[in-house]
Amino acid sequence: MQEGKVGREISISDLKRNFTQKFPDSPLTPVLLYEPDTMSEDDLIAKTGTWLAFLQRKRSL
């Protein structure tokens, strides 16, 4: 992030609630629940890549 630039906060509350309702036994569920309810755009982009890689790895096992 550029110095002086303030990133917008994004709520992931709906994502957490919907994912955990649809996939309560997913290994990603506790990971998502551990995340804060809001995060910066940059954090969301970075974490989304990690979450997707985690799901892809679990699918290939």
CHARMM-style PDB file with segment names, atoms N, HN, CA, C and O in Angstrom:
ATOM      1  N   MET     1       0.841  -1.165   0.000  1.00  0.00      PROA
ATOM      2  CA  MET     1       0.000   0.000   0.000  1.00  0.00      PROA
ATOM      3  C   MET     1       0.891   1.233   0.000  1.00  0.00      PROA
ATOM      4  O   MET     1       1.924   1.256   0.669  1.00  0.00      PROA
ATOM      5  N   GLN     2       0.499   2.247  -0.740  1.00  0.00      PROA
ATOM      6  HN  GLN     2      -0.341   2.229  -1.283  1.00  0.00      PROA
ATOM      7  CA  GLN     2       1.288   3.458  -0.824  1.00  0.00      PROA
ATOM      8  C   GLN     2       1.191   4.226   0.481  1.00  0.00      PROA
ATOM      9  O   GLN     2       0.160   4.214   1.154  1.00  0.00      PROA
ATOM     10  N   GLU     3       2.291   4.899   0.827  1.00  0.00      PROA
ATOM     11  HN  GLU     3       3.128   4.909   0.280  1.00  0.00      PROA
ATOM     12  CA  GLU     3       2.296   5.677   2.047  1.00  0.00      PROA
ATOM     13  C   GLU     3       1.269   6.788   1.954  1.00  0.00      PROA
ATOM     14  O   GLU     3       1.183   7.473   0.936  1.00  0.00      PROA
ATOM     15  N   GLY     4       0.491   6.971   3.006  1.00  0.00      PROA
ATOM     16  HN  GLY     4       0.561   6.414   3.834  1.00  0.00      PROA
ATOM     17  CA  GLY     4      -0.526   8.012   3.012  1.00  0.00      PROA
ATOM     18  C   GLY     4      -1.863   7.569   2.433  1.00  0.00      PROA
ATOM     19  O   GLY     4      -2.868   8.259   2.605  1.00  0.00      PROA
ATOM     20  N   LYS     5      -1.888   6.444   1.757  1.00  0.00      PROA
ATOM     21  HN  LYS     5      -1.072   5.884   1.617  1.00  0.00      PROA
ATOM     22  CA  LYS     5      -3.129   5.937   1.174  1.00  0.00      PROA
ATOM     23  C   LYS     5      -3.868   5.116   2.231  1.00  0.00      PROA
ATOM     24  O   LYS     5      -3.296   4.216   2.846  1.00  0.00      PROA
ATOM     25  N   VAL     6      -5.128   5.436   2.430  1.00  0.00      PROA
ATOM     26  HN  VAL     6      -5.592   6.167   1.931  1.00  0.00      PROA
ATOM     27  CA  VAL     6      -5.926   4.705   3.408  1.00  0.00      PROA
ATOM     28  C   VAL     6      -6.775   3.697   2.662  1.00  0.00      PROA
ATOM     29  O   VAL     6      -7.574   4.065   1.800  1.00  0.00      PROA
ATOM     30  N   GLY     7      -6.602   2.416   2.994  1.00  0.00      PROA
ATOM     31  HN  GLY     7      -5.953   2.117   3.694  1.00  0.00      PROA
ATOM     32  CA  GLY     7      -7.365   1.360   2.354  1.00  0.00      PROA
ATOM     33  C   GLY     7      -8.771   1.288   2.918  1.00  0.00      PROA
ATOM     34  O   GLY     7      -8.998   1.548   4.099  1.00  0.00      PROA
ATOM     35  N   ARG     8      -9.687   0.940   2.074  1.00  0.00      PROA
ATOM     36  HN  ARG     8      -9.502   0.729   1.114  1.00  0.00      PROA
ATOM     37  CA  ARG     8     -11.077   0.812   2.483  1.00  0.00      PROA
ATOM     38  C   ARG     8     -11.245  -0.486   3.262  1.00  0.00      PROA
ATOM     39  O   ARG     8     -10.653  -1.506   2.910  1.00  0.00      PROA
ATOM     40  N   GLU     9     -12.042  -0.449   4.306  1.00  0.00      PROA
ATOM     41  HN  GLU     9     -12.523   0.379   4.592  1.00  0.00      PROA
ATOM     42  CA  GLU     9     -12.355  -1.645   5.088  1.00  0.00      PROA
ATOM     43  C   GLU     9     -13.530  -2.366   4.443  1.00  0.00      PROA
ATOM     44  O   GLU     9     -14.518  -1.745   4.052  1.00  0.00      PROA
ATOM     45  N   ILE    10     -13.410  -3.689   4.337  1.00  0.00      PROA
ATOM     46  HN  ILE    10     -12.607  -4.194   4.654  1.00  0.00      PROA
ATOM     47  CA  ILE    10     -14.434  -4.526   3.723  1.00  0.00      PROA
ATOM     48  C   ILE    10     -14.975  -5.470   4.799  1.00  0.00      PROA
ATOM     49  O   ILE    10     -14.207  -6.063   5.558  1.00  0.00      PROA
ATOM     50  N   SER    11     -16.286  -5.603   4.857  1.00  0.00      PROA
ATOM     51  HN  SER    11     -16.909  -5.122   4.240  1.00  0.00      PROA
ATOM     52  CA  SER    11     -16.896  -6.540   5.785  1.00  0.00      PROA
ATOM     53  C   SER    11     -16.956  -7.918   5.138  1.00  0.00      PROA
ATOM     54  O   SER    11     -17.385  -8.061   3.993  1.00  0.00      PROA
ATOM     55  N   ILE    12     -16.519  -8.933   5.888  1.00  0.00      PROA
ATOM     56  HN  ILE    12     -16.170  -8.817   6.818  1.00  0.00      PROA
ATOM     57  CA  ILE    12     -16.639 -10.311   5.404  1.00  0.00      PROA
ATOM     58  C   ILE    12     -17.625 -11.106   6.263  1.00  0.00      PROA
ATOM     59  O   ILE    12     -17.651 -12.335   6.212  1.00  0.00      PROA
ATOM     60  N   SER    13     -18.428 -10.400   7.043  1.00  0.00      PROA
ATOM     61  HN  SER    13     -18.407  -9.401   7.084  1.00  0.00      PROA
ATOM     62  CA  SER    13     -19.405 -11.058   7.912  1.00  0.00      PROA
ATOM     63  C   SER    13     -20.354 -11.948   7.126  1.00  0.00      PROA
ATOM     64  O   SER    13     -20.608 -13.087   7.520  1.00  0.00      PROA
ATOM     65  N   ASP    14     -20.886 -11.433   6.007  1.00  0.00      PROA
ATOM     66  HN  ASP    14     -20.679 -10.509   5.687  1.00  0.00      PROA
ATOM     67  CA  ASP    14     -21.801 -12.233   5.183  1.00  0.00      PROA
ATOM     68  C   ASP    14     -21.096 -13.450   4.595  1.00  0.00      PROA
ATOM     69  O   ASP    14     -21.662 -14.542   4.563  1.00  0.00      PROA
ATOM     70  N   LEU    15     -19.875 -13.266   4.137  1.00  0.00      PROA
ATOM     71  HN  LEU    15     -19.416 -12.378   4.164  1.00  0.00      PROA
ATOM     72  CA  LEU    15     -19.098 -14.380   3.597  1.00  0.00      PROA
ATOM     73  C   LEU    15     -18.919 -15.460   4.661  1.00  0.00      PROA
ATOM     74  O   LEU    15     -19.139 -16.643   4.399  1.00  0.00      PROA
ATOM     75  N   LYS    16     -18.522 -15.052   5.850  1.00  0.00      PROA
ATOM     76  HN  LYS    16     -18.343 -14.092   6.064  1.00  0.00      PROA
ATOM     77  CA  LYS    16     -18.312 -16.005   6.935  1.00  0.00      PROA
ATOM     78  C   LYS    16     -19.603 -16.754   7.268  1.00  0.00      PROA
ATOM     79  O   LYS    16     -19.607 -17.979   7.390  1.00  0.00      PROA
ATOM     80  N   ARG    17     -20.687 -16.010   7.410  1.00  0.00      PROA
ATOM     81  HN  ARG    17     -20.684 -15.015   7.311  1.00  0.00      PROA
ATOM     82  CA  ARG    17     -21.964 -16.632   7.764  1.00  0.00      PROA
ATOM     83  C   ARG    17     -22.438 -17.588   6.672  1.00  0.00      PROA
ATOM     84  O   ARG    17     -22.817 -18.722   6.967  1.00  0.00      PROA
ATOM     85  N   ASN    18     -22.422 -17.142   5.413  1.00  0.00      PROA
ATOM     86  HN  ASN    18     -22.114 -16.221   5.173  1.00  0.00      PROA
ATOM     87  CA  ASN    18     -22.897 -17.983   4.310  1.00  0.00      PROA
ATOM     88  C   ASN    18     -22.025 -19.215   4.101  1.00  0.00      PROA
ATOM     89  O   ASN    18     -22.541 -20.311   3.885  1.00  0.00      PROA
ATOM     90  N   PHE    19     -20.717 -19.043   4.164  1.00  0.00      PROA
ATOM     91  HN  PHE    19     -20.298 -18.152   4.340  1.00  0.00      PROA
ATOM     92  CA  PHE    19     -19.822 -20.182   3.962  1.00  0.00      PROA
ATOM     93  C   PHE    19     -20.009 -21.223   5.063  1.00  0.00      PROA
ATOM     94  O   PHE    19     -20.087 -22.421   4.789  1.00  0.00      PROA
ATOM     95  N   THR    20     -20.081 -20.759   6.310  1.00  0.00      PROA
ATOM     96  HN  THR    20     -20.018 -19.786   6.533  1.00  0.00      PROA
ATOM     97  CA  THR    20     -20.202 -21.713   7.405  1.00  0.00      PROA
ATOM     98  C   THR    20     -21.552 -22.418   7.409  1.00  0.00      PROA
ATOM     99  O   THR    20     -21.650 -23.560   7.858  1.00  0.00      PROA
ATOM    100  N   GLN    21     -22.589 -21.756   6.916  1.00  0.00      PROA
ATOM    101  HN  GLN    21     -22.509 -20.828   6.551  1.00  0.00      PROA
ATOM    102  CA  GLN    21     -23.897 -22.408   6.812  1.00  0.00      PROA
ATOM    103  C   GLN    21     -23.896 -23.469   5.716  1.00  0.00      PROA
ATOM    104  O   GLN    21     -24.460 -24.549   5.892  1.00  0.00      PROA
ATOM    105  N   LYS    22     -23.263 -23.163   4.589  1.00  0.00      PROA
ATOM    106  HN  LYS    22     -22.805 -22.286   4.446  1.00  0.00      PROA
ATOM    107  CA  LYS    22     -23.252 -24.095   3.457  1.00  0.00      PROA
ATOM    108  C   LYS    22     -22.221 -25.209   3.624  1.00  0.00      PROA
ATOM    109  O   LYS    22     -22.438 -26.328   3.160  1.00  0.00      PROA
ATOM    110  N   PHE    23     -21.116 -24.914   4.275  1.00  0.00      PROA
ATOM    111  HN  PHE    23     -20.939 -24.005   4.652  1.00  0.00      PROA
ATOM    112  CA  PHE    23     -20.018 -25.879   4.396  1.00  0.00      PROA
ATOM    113  C   PHE    23     -19.531 -25.976   5.848  1.00  0.00      PROA
ATOM    114  O   PHE    23     -18.377 -25.659   6.137  1.00  0.00      PROA
ATOM    115  N   PRO    24     -20.395 -26.409   6.748  1.00  0.00      PROA
ATOM    116  CA  PRO    24     -20.007 -26.434   8.168  1.00  0.00      PROA
ATOM    117  C   PRO    24     -18.839 -27.372   8.481  1.00  0.00      PROA
ATOM    118  O   PRO    24     -18.120 -27.153   9.455  1.00  0.00      PROA
ATOM    119  N   ASP    25     -18.644 -28.402   7.675  1.00  0.00      PROA
ATOM    120  HN  ASP    25     -19.229 -28.580   6.883  1.00  0.00      PROA
ATOM    121  CA  ASP    25     -17.570 -29.358   7.930  1.00  0.00      PROA
ATOM    122  C   ASP    25     -16.305 -29.097   7.126  1.00  0.00      PROA
ATOM    123  O   ASP    25     -15.353 -29.875   7.187  1.00  0.00      PROA
ATOM    124  N   SER    26     -16.294 -28.007   6.377  1.00  0.00      PROA
ATOM    125  HN  SER    26     -17.067 -27.374   6.328  1.00  0.00      PROA
ATOM    126  CA  SER    26     -15.110 -27.675   5.581  1.00  0.00      PROA
ATOM    127  C   SER    26     -13.947 -27.312   6.497  1.00  0.00      PROA
ATOM    128  O   SER    26     -14.147 -26.657   7.521  1.00  0.00      PROA
ATOM    129  N   PRO    27     -12.742 -27.726   6.142  1.00  0.00      PROA
ATOM    130  CA  PRO    27     -11.584 -27.331   6.946  1.00  0.00      PROA
ATOM    131  C   PRO    27     -11.324 -25.821   6.880  1.00  0.00      PROA
ATOM    132  O   PRO    27     -10.590 -25.279   7.707  1.00  0.00      PROA
ATOM    133  N   LEU    28     -11.925 -25.147   5.896  1.00  0.00      PROA
ATOM    134  HN  LEU    28     -12.521 -25.587   5.224  1.00  0.00      PROA
ATOM    135  CA  LEU    28     -11.759 -23.698   5.802  1.00  0.00      PROA
ATOM    136  C   LEU    28     -12.675 -22.950   6.770  1.00  0.00      PROA
ATOM    137  O   LEU    28     -12.414 -21.791   7.092  1.00  0.00      PROA
ATOM    138  N   THR    29     -13.735 -23.593   7.233  1.00  0.00      PROA
ATOM    139  HN  THR    29     -13.947 -24.535   6.971  1.00  0.00      PROA
ATOM    140  CA  THR    29     -14.698 -22.925   8.116  1.00  0.00      PROA
ATOM    141  C   THR    29     -14.038 -22.335   9.365  1.00  0.00      PROA
ATOM    142  O   THR    29     -14.240 -21.151   9.634  1.00  0.00      PROA
ATOM    143  N   PRO    30     -13.263 -23.093  10.138  1.00  0.00      PROA
ATOM    144  CA  PRO    30     -12.646 -22.475  11.327  1.00  0.00      PROA
ATOM    145  C   PRO    30     -11.640 -21.382  10.975  1.00  0.00      PROA
ATOM    146  O   PRO    30     -11.443 -20.446  11.750  1.00  0.00      PROA
ATOM    147  N   VAL    31     -11.009 -21.497   9.817  1.00  0.00      PROA
ATOM    148  HN  VAL    31     -11.169 -22.257   9.188  1.00  0.00      PROA
ATOM    149  CA  VAL    31     -10.059 -20.470   9.382  1.00  0.00      PROA
ATOM    150  C   VAL    31     -10.810 -19.159   9.147  1.00  0.00      PROA
ATOM    151  O   VAL    31     -10.385 -18.102   9.612  1.00  0.00      PROA
ATOM    152  N   LEU    32     -11.925 -19.237   8.425  1.00  0.00      PROA
ATOM    153  HN  LEU    32     -12.270 -20.096   8.047  1.00  0.00      PROA
ATOM    154  CA  LEU    32     -12.725 -18.034   8.165  1.00  0.00      PROA
ATOM    155  C   LEU    32     -13.277 -17.444   9.459  1.00  0.00      PROA
ATOM    156  O   LEU    32     -13.270 -16.227   9.640  1.00  0.00      PROA
ATOM    157  N   LEU    33     -13.750 -18.294  10.349  1.00  0.00      PROA
ATOM    158  HN  LEU    33     -13.755 -19.283  10.202  1.00  0.00      PROA
ATOM    159  CA  LEU    33     -14.315 -17.797  11.595  1.00  0.00      PROA
ATOM    160  C   LEU    33     -13.273 -17.106  12.468  1.00  0.00      PROA
ATOM    161  O   LEU    33     -13.611 -16.245  13.280  1.00  0.00      PROA
ATOM    162  N   TYR    34     -12.023 -17.480  12.303  1.00  0.00      PROA
ATOM    163  HN  TYR    34     -11.748 -18.179  11.643  1.00  0.00      PROA
ATOM    164  CA  TYR    34     -10.941 -16.853  13.056  1.00  0.00      PROA
ATOM    165  C   TYR    34     -10.617 -15.451  12.539  1.00  0.00      PROA
ATOM    166  O   TYR    34     -10.067 -14.630  13.272  1.00  0.00      PROA
ATOM    167  N   GLU    35     -10.955 -15.181  11.287  1.00  0.00      PROA
ATOM    168  HN  GLU    35     -11.402 -15.848  10.691  1.00  0.00      PROA
ATOM    169  CA  GLU    35     -10.668 -13.877  10.675  1.00  0.00      PROA
ATOM    170  C   GLU    35     -11.542 -12.787  11.302  1.00  0.00      PROA
ATOM    171  O   GLU    35     -12.655 -13.061  11.751  1.00  0.00      PROA
ATOM    172  N   PRO    36     -11.036 -11.555  11.329  1.00  0.00      PROA
ATOM    173  CA  PRO    36     -11.868 -10.445  11.812  1.00  0.00      PROA
ATOM    174  C   PRO    36     -13.040 -10.204  10.854  1.00  0.00      PROA
ATOM    175  O   PRO    36     -12.987 -10.620   9.696  1.00  0.00      PROA
ATOM    176  N   ASP    37     -14.079  -9.549  11.320  1.00  0.00      PROA
ATOM    177  HN  ASP    37     -14.122  -9.211  12.261  1.00  0.00      PROA
ATOM    178  CA  ASP    37     -15.252  -9.303  10.491  1.00  0.00      PROA
ATOM    179  C   ASP    37     -15.006  -8.250   9.413  1.00  0.00      PROA
ATOM    180  O   ASP    37     -15.732  -8.198   8.421  1.00  0.00      PROA
ATOM    181  N   THR    38     -13.999  -7.422   9.600  1.00  0.00      PROA
ATOM    182  HN  THR    38     -13.410  -7.464  10.407  1.00  0.00      PROA
ATOM    183  CA  THR    38     -13.625  -6.449   8.575  1.00  0.00      PROA
ATOM    184  C   THR    38     -12.122  -6.499   8.372  1.00  0.00      PROA
ATOM    185  O   THR    38     -11.361  -6.803   9.290  1.00  0.00      PROA
ATOM    186  N   MET    39     -11.711  -6.193   7.144  1.00  0.00      PROA
ATOM    187  HN  MET    39     -12.329  -5.947   6.398  1.00  0.00      PROA
ATOM    188  CA  MET    39     -10.286  -6.128   6.817  1.00  0.00      PROA
ATOM    189  C   MET    39     -10.087  -5.173   5.656  1.00  0.00      PROA
ATOM    190  O   MET    39     -11.038  -4.823   4.958  1.00  0.00      PROA
ATOM    191  N   SER    40      -8.866  -4.761   5.456  1.00  0.00      PROA
ATOM    192  HN  SER    40      -8.093  -5.045   6.023  1.00  0.00      PROA
ATOM    193  CA  SER    40      -8.563  -3.849   4.353  1.00  0.00      PROA
ATOM    194  C   SER    40      -8.686  -4.580   3.019  1.00  0.00      PROA
ATOM    195  O   SER    40      -8.650  -5.809   2.958  1.00  0.00      PROA
ATOM    196  N   GLU    41      -8.829  -3.798   1.960  1.00  0.00      PROA
ATOM    197  HN  GLU    41      -8.858  -2.800   2.009  1.00  0.00      PROA
ATOM    198  CA  GLU    41      -8.895  -4.396   0.620  1.00  0.00      PROA
ATOM    199  C   GLU    41      -7.657  -5.244   0.343  1.00  0.00      PROA
ATOM    200  O   GLU    41      -7.759  -6.351  -0.186  1.00  0.00      PROA
ATOM    201  N   ASP    42      -6.492  -4.719   0.703  1.00  0.00      PROA
ATOM    202  HN  ASP    42      -6.409  -3.820   1.133  1.00  0.00      PROA
ATOM    203  CA  ASP    42      -5.242  -5.441   0.450  1.00  0.00      PROA
ATOM    204  C   ASP    42      -5.199  -6.764   1.212  1.00  0.00      PROA
ATOM    205  O   ASP    42      -4.772  -7.783   0.667  1.00  0.00      PROA
ATOM    206  N   ASP    43      -5.639  -6.750   2.467  1.00  0.00      PROA
ATOM    207  HN  ASP    43      -5.985  -5.923   2.909  1.00  0.00      PROA
ATOM    208  CA  ASP    43      -5.669  -7.994   3.243  1.00  0.00      PROA
ATOM    209  C   ASP    43      -6.643  -8.994   2.646  1.00  0.00      PROA
ATOM    210  O   ASP    43      -6.348 -10.187   2.581  1.00  0.00      PROA
ATOM    211  N   LEU    44      -7.809  -8.514   2.208  1.00  0.00      PROA
ATOM    212  HN  LEU    44      -8.049  -7.544   2.262  1.00  0.00      PROA
ATOM    213  CA  LEU    44      -8.802  -9.407   1.621  1.00  0.00      PROA
ATOM    214  C   LEU    44      -8.259 -10.080   0.362  1.00  0.00      PROA
ATOM    215  O   LEU    44      -8.439 -11.283   0.173  1.00  0.00      PROA
ATOM    216  N   ILE    45      -7.606  -9.319  -0.485  1.00  0.00      PROA
ATOM    217  HN  ILE    45      -7.460  -8.341  -0.331  1.00  0.00      PROA
ATOM    218  CA  ILE    45      -7.030  -9.884  -1.713  1.00  0.00      PROA
ATOM    219  C   ILE    45      -5.969 -10.929  -1.370  1.00  0.00      PROA
ATOM    220  O   ILE    45      -5.949 -12.013  -1.952  1.00  0.00      PROA
ATOM    221  N   ALA    46      -5.100 -10.604  -0.437  1.00  0.00      PROA
ATOM    222  HN  ALA    46      -5.116  -9.723   0.036  1.00  0.00      PROA
ATOM    223  CA  ALA    46      -4.036 -11.542  -0.055  1.00  0.00      PROA
ATOM    224  C   ALA    46      -4.617 -12.812   0.568  1.00  0.00      PROA
ATOM    225  O   ALA    46      -4.196 -13.918   0.231  1.00  0.00      PROA
ATOM    226  N   LYS    47      -5.567 -12.658   1.461  1.00  0.00      PROA
ATOM    227  HN  LYS    47      -5.909 -11.759   1.735  1.00  0.00      PROA
ATOM    228  CA  LYS    47      -6.136 -13.815   2.145  1.00  0.00      PROA
ATOM    229  C   LYS    47      -6.984 -14.669   1.206  1.00  0.00      PROA
ATOM    230  O   LYS    47      -7.019 -15.892   1.342  1.00  0.00      PROA
ATOM    231  N   THR    48      -7.660 -14.038   0.264  1.00  0.00      PROA
ATOM    232  HN  THR    48      -7.632 -13.044   0.153  1.00  0.00      PROA
ATOM    233  CA  THR    48      -8.476 -14.801  -0.684  1.00  0.00      PROA
ATOM    234  C   THR    48      -7.606 -15.778  -1.461  1.00  0.00      PROA
ATOM    235  O   THR    48      -8.003 -16.923  -1.676  1.00  0.00      PROA
ATOM    236  N   GLY    49      -6.433 -15.344  -1.881  1.00  0.00      PROA
ATOM    237  HN  GLY    49      -6.110 -14.414  -1.706  1.00  0.00      PROA
ATOM    238  CA  GLY    49      -5.514 -16.239  -2.578  1.00  0.00      PROA
ATOM    239  C   GLY    49      -5.119 -17.426  -1.712  1.00  0.00      PROA
ATOM    240  O   GLY    49      -5.039 -18.554  -2.197  1.00  0.00      PROA
ATOM    241  N   THR    50      -4.873 -17.175  -0.445  1.00  0.00      PROA
ATOM    242  HN  THR    50      -4.938 -16.258  -0.051  1.00  0.00      PROA
ATOM    243  CA  THR    50      -4.521 -18.244   0.481  1.00  0.00      PROA
ATOM    244  C   THR    50      -5.695 -19.191   0.689  1.00  0.00      PROA
ATOM    245  O   THR    50      -5.521 -20.410   0.675  1.00  0.00      PROA
ATOM    246  N   TRP    51      -6.888 -18.638   0.883  1.00  0.00      PROA
ATOM    247  HN  TRP    51      -7.029 -17.648   0.894  1.00  0.00      PROA
ATOM    248  CA  TRP    51      -8.083 -19.473   1.082  1.00  0.00      PROA
ATOM    249  C   TRP    51      -8.328 -20.375  -0.125  1.00  0.00      PROA
ATOM    250  O   TRP    51      -8.619 -21.561   0.027  1.00  0.00      PROA
ATOM    251  N   LEU    52      -8.209 -19.806  -1.324  1.00  0.00      PROA
ATOM    252  HN  LEU    52      -7.972 -18.843  -1.448  1.00  0.00      PROA
ATOM    253  CA  LEU    52      -8.436 -20.601  -2.541  1.00  0.00      PROA
ATOM    254  C   LEU    52      -7.384 -21.691  -2.693  1.00  0.00      PROA
ATOM    255  O   LEU    52      -7.705 -22.812  -3.086  1.00  0.00      PROA
ATOM    256  N   ALA    53      -6.134 -21.373  -2.386  1.00  0.00      PROA
ATOM    257  HN  ALA    53      -5.873 -20.463  -2.066  1.00  0.00      PROA
ATOM    258  CA  ALA    53      -5.070 -22.380  -2.459  1.00  0.00      PROA
ATOM    259  C   ALA    53      -5.337 -23.491  -1.446  1.00  0.00      PROA
ATOM    260  O   ALA    53      -5.112 -24.664  -1.746  1.00  0.00      PROA
ATOM    261  N   PHE    54      -5.804 -23.145  -0.274  1.00  0.00      PROA
ATOM    262  HN  PHE    54      -5.987 -22.192  -0.030  1.00  0.00      PROA
ATOM    263  CA  PHE    54      -6.128 -24.122   0.760  1.00  0.00      PROA
ATOM    264  C   PHE    54      -7.238 -25.054   0.270  1.00  0.00      PROA
ATOM    265  O   PHE    54      -7.134 -26.271   0.422  1.00  0.00      PROA
ATOM    266  N   LEU    55      -8.298 -24.491  -0.317  1.00  0.00      PROA
ATOM    267  HN  LEU    55      -8.382 -23.502  -0.440  1.00  0.00      PROA
ATOM    268  CA  LEU    55      -9.399 -25.303  -0.823  1.00  0.00      PROA
ATOM    269  C   LEU    55      -8.936 -26.194  -1.981  1.00  0.00      PROA
ATOM    270  O   LEU    55      -9.328 -27.359  -2.053  1.00  0.00      PROA
ATOM    271  N   GLN    56      -8.130 -25.677  -2.865  1.00  0.00      PROA
ATOM    272  HN  GLN    56      -7.812 -24.731  -2.807  1.00  0.00      PROA
ATOM    273  CA  GLN    56      -7.636 -26.455  -3.993  1.00  0.00      PROA
ATOM    274  C   GLN    56      -6.773 -27.609  -3.504  1.00  0.00      PROA
ATOM    275  O   GLN    56      -6.860 -28.714  -4.040  1.00  0.00      PROA
ATOM    276  N   ARG    57      -5.952 -27.374  -2.507  1.00  0.00      PROA
ATOM    277  HN  ARG    57      -5.881 -26.476  -2.071  1.00  0.00      PROA
ATOM    278  CA  ARG    57      -5.096 -28.420  -1.959  1.00  0.00      PROA
ATOM    279  C   ARG    57      -5.937 -29.515  -1.331  1.00  0.00      PROA
ATOM    280  O   ARG    57      -5.653 -30.697  -1.524  1.00  0.00      PROA
ATOM    281  N   LYS    58      -6.966 -29.145  -0.584  1.00  0.00      PROA
ATOM    282  HN  LYS    58      -7.197 -28.185  -0.427  1.00  0.00      PROA
ATOM    283  CA  LYS    58      -7.827 -30.119   0.064  1.00  0.00      PROA
ATOM    284  C   LYS    58      -8.597 -30.943  -0.970  1.00  0.00      PROA
ATOM    285  O   LYS    58      -8.838 -32.132  -0.761  1.00  0.00      PROA
ATOM    286  N   ARG    59      -8.979 -30.323  -2.067  1.00  0.00      PROA
ATOM    287  HN  ARG    59      -8.783 -29.357  -2.237  1.00  0.00      PROA
ATOM    288  CA  ARG    59      -9.729 -31.012  -3.115  1.00  0.00      PROA
ATOM    289  C   ARG    59      -8.862 -32.049  -3.814  1.00  0.00      PROA
ATOM    290  O   ARG    59      -9.370 -33.087  -4.239  1.00  0.00      PROA
ATOM    291  N   SER    60      -7.569 -31.790  -3.941  1.00  0.00      PROA
ATOM    292  HN  SER    60      -7.157 -30.947  -3.595  1.00  0.00      PROA
ATOM    293  CA  SER    60      -6.689 -32.694  -4.686  1.00  0.00      PROA
ATOM    294  C   SER    60      -6.199 -33.864  -3.817  1.00  0.00      PROA
ATOM    295  O   SER    60      -5.595 -34.801  -4.339  1.00  0.00      PROA
ATOM    296  N   LEU    61      -6.447 -33.822  -2.512  1.00  0.00      PROA
ATOM    297  HN  LEU    61      -6.937 -33.061  -2.088  1.00  0.00      PROA
ATOM    298  CA  LEU    61      -5.984 -34.920  -1.644  1.00  0.00      PROA
ATOM    299  C   LEU    61      -6.862 -36.141  -1.764  1.00  0.00      PROA
ATOM    300  OT1 LEU    61      -6.612 -37.149  -1.103  1.00  0.00      PROA
TER     301      LEU     61
END
